[in-house]
Amino acid sequence: MKDLLEFILKGITGKDNFVIEEEVNEDAYSFRIILEPDSIGLIIGKGGKTIKAVQTLLRVRGKLENKKVFVNVSSKEDSSSSP
């Protein structure tokens, strides 16, 4: 699942300067995408349409595996200031 997300993000941004943190439970996948602040707008898209489309694609794949999928986006600045 993480490889699908990486493929999609590389296609959207044209770069690979992001980090994906993955947490897998018995019934769910949780992804946290950490990006440069200038790339966040590309991933979220106008009105959140791009990130919703990414979530939909991952949820379709998760449905095949009977798992829920959650995707969060944050900037590298946000994650570096966290304790």
KOLNU-336926 format. One line per 8 residues: number of its first residue (from 1); for each residue y, x, z of N, C-alpha, C. Coordinates in steps of 0.001 Angstrom, whole numbers, plus 500000, padded with zeros to 6 digits. Last residue first. Example, Ala and Ser with C-alpha at 12.3 -4.5 7.8 and 13.67 -1.06 7.14 Angstrom:
<atoms>
2> 497750:512850:507080:498940:513670:507140:500030:512900:507870  494310:513190:507800:495500:512300:507800:496700:513200:507800
</atoms>
This chain:
<atoms>
83> 517745:507827:519779:517152:508791:520732:515687:508998:520510  519435:507813:516605:518550:507154:517583:517940:508181:518514  520726:509191:514676:521451:508953:515905:520608:508270:516969  518977:509217:512552:519236:510493:513209:519984:510301:514523  518963:506595:511620:517752:507102:512269:517983:508417:512987  521541:506332:510506:521115:505466:511597:519944:506049:512361  521445:508228:508429:522416:508388:509522:522022:507567:510736  519596:507184:506704:519233:508407:507429:520197:508661:508575
75> 519421:503600:507058:519965:504821:506475:519546:506018:507318  516723:501257:506465:517773:501860:507295:518241:503143:506631  514823:498332:506042:515566:499412:505396:516600:499932:506375  511525:496991:506334:512866:497183:506875:513506:498379:506186  508986:494699:505740:509714:495838:505189:511114:495849:505784  505711:493571:506362:507101:493568:506796:507766:494836:506276  502959:491578:505574:503722:492778:505243:505168:492575:505677  499651:490617:506643:501082:490344:506493:501797:491661:506216
67> 496519:490551:504928:497432:491144:505899:498856:490716:505596  494425:490200:503041:494552:489316:504204:495393:489925:505320  494569:491583:500725:493885:492265:501827:493919:491438:503113  496055:489886:499191:494723:490250:498702:493885:490911:499796  498396:489945:500646:497603:488704:500643:496181:488967:500151  499412:492426:499950:498903:492209:501301:498042:490966:501396  500281:491881:497360:499214:492860:497567:498583:492689:498947  502258:490055:498040:501173:489640:497149:499993:490584:497318
59> 503905:491678:499560:503213:490574:500222:502078:490027:499360  504944:493400:497643:504069:493944:498684:503288:492838:499399  506466:491559:496137:505385:492327:495508:504400:492860:496548  508268:490707:498140:507356:489757:497507:506185:490472:496852  509682:493059:498686:508870:492441:499734:507858:491462:499139  510971:493339:496212:510045:494381:496677:509117:493803:497738  512566:491049:496264:511560:491191:495212:510518:492241:495607  514194:491652:498431:513333:490472:498503:512230:490548:497451
51> 515558:493837:497427:514629:494056:498539:513711:492855:498712  517035:492471:495385:516100:493557:495065:515088:493759:496186  518660:490539:496675:517633:490128:495717:516608:491219:495440  520791:490805:498380:519457:491099:498899:518326:490780:497943  523178:490497:497048:522662:489362:497809:521264:489572:498363  522233:493037:494995:523261:492016:495194:522645:490805:495884  520269:495536:496811:520680:494746:495654:521702:493681:496010  518757:497318:498382:519029:495962:498858:519418:495055:497695
43> 518639:499620:496771:517414:499008:497280:517650:497569:497721  521316:500208:496245:520373:500020:495140:519126:499275:495596  522359:500523:498809:522826:499423:497967:521901:499145:496801  521138:502898:499634:520787:501639:500281:521195:500447:499423  522068:505237:498601:520951:504587:497906:520594:503223:498485  524002:506242:500292:524421:505854:498942:523315:505156:498159  522596:506941:502663:523483:505762:502646:523890:505320:501238  519157:507668:502049:520537:508139:502095:521440:506910:502018
35> 516652:505826:503951:517313:506297:502737:518651:506947:503045  513622:504748:505030:514802:505479:505478:515395:506183:504259  511819:501899:505549:512309:502772:504493:513592:503417:504994  509065:500977:507221:510481:501265:507450:510889:502282:506406  506565:498494:507246:507160:499654:506603:508620:499760:506982  503607:497299:508465:505033:497328:508728:505590:498622:508149  500938:495085:507920:501557:496364:507565:503038:496244:507905  498468:493360:509916:499787:493501:509297:500114:494954:508954
27> 496126:493158:511393:496488:492022:510548:497829:492174:509835  495767:495559:512701:494580:494918:512133:494935:493754:511211  498521:497584:511523:497780:496872:512562:496577:496224:511908  500275:500380:510650:499228:499464:510223:498530:498892:511447  503314:501529:509680:502542:501158:510866:501539:500097:510429  505108:504089:508111:504135:503008:507977:503429:502781:509300  508105:505120:506751:507288:505114:507955:506391:503882:507889  509206:506927:504126:508604:505641:504454:507736:505830:505692
19> 512191:508346:502995:511033:508482:503877:510515:507079:504169  513667:509703:500014:513511:508671:501035:512249:508949:501834  514207:510907:497485:514808:511380:498730:514811:510292:499803  513423:510707:494859:512393:510596:495898:512908:511127:497228  515002:508624:492341:514917:509804:493220:513731:509627:494166  515357:506260:491145:515288:507419:490267:515181:508724:491038  515420:503827:492478:516452:504825:492780:516481:505975:491789  513293:502355:491271:514610:501750:491502:515686:502819:491654
11> 511137:504122:491158:511592:503442:489952:512984:502860:490099  510845:504789:493828:511200:505843:492872:511716:505235:491570  510055:502252:494802:511328:502844:495221:511779:503962:494292  507536:501917:493554:508621:500965:493307:509972:501587:493649  506106:504089:494642:506257:503940:493200:507436:503027:492862  506171:503465:497389:506796:504696:496892:507066:504600:495397  504663:501080:497349:506056:501051:497774:506799:502296:497284  502178:502117:496554:502845:501114:495732:504332:501058:496074
3> 501606:503777:498735:501794:504375:497411:502471:503403:496451  501233:501940:500782:502392:502828:500846:502669:503460:499488  498807:500824:500000:500000:500000:500000:501256:500868:500000
</atoms>
